[in-house]
């Protein structure tokens, strides 16, 4: 057991003191109040109170209070309070004030500022989601209008 892990951890979780470094392996929950650096590992939930850096790994939900840097990895939900940077990776949902994506993929991006580098792709932005939802709603309204049942008086 490293000095950063909680002595009561049963192997399925790692609650660390600050700053924490983790290399390899998988934990259901990895949470720290300060900074976190993970190399070649991952977990279901990875949370850092301040900054997080994840290389060659991933997780279902990865969050950081300030900045989150992800390289050669990804997650389903990536969220950062200030800056989210992804290089050679991606996520299904990315949420932050600022997002930088280089050679990566994002399903849905919610940010005030997004910078897409070479080879990056975003499936749906908030404006795209609104347009898709409006078109979908209009299509259903037209189908109901054309094929809807006529009410008997």
ABEGO torsion letter per residue (X at the ends): XBAABBAABAGABBBBBOBBBBBEEBBABBBBABBBBBBGBBBABBBBABBBBBBGBBBABBBBABBBBBBGBBBABBBBAABBBBBGBEBABBBBABBBBBGBBBABBBBABBBBBBGBBBABBAAAAAAAAAAAAAAAAAAAAAABBBBBX
